[in-house]
Amino acid sequence: IEVVSTRVGDAILRMETQGWHLSASSNLYGGTLGVFAQAAADAAAATAAPTGAKVRPLDIKVQYPRPIGPGHVLTADARVVHAGRRI
């Protein structure tokens, strides 16, 4: 997973799929997408938090538009929609 860019409240990450990311059906495993989405959410939240503050992203949405095989490059664009102690 590579951080492409960040700014306050926003992060863009990329990841190239490898063979070990795939299920037995040769498609990207859902857990891998979850980890990628979590990394993007964490990166975006970290840009909006004061230095040294703990952050806990609460909501992640992952869409499965089509099967993804090896060698594809995925991009995650994460944005902080709300920040604070109250939901």
Secondary structure, DSSP 8 states (H G I E B T S, - for coil): -EEEEEETTEEEEEEE--GGGB-TTSSB-HHHHHHHHHHHHHHHHHHHS-TT-------------S---TT-EEEEEEE----SS--
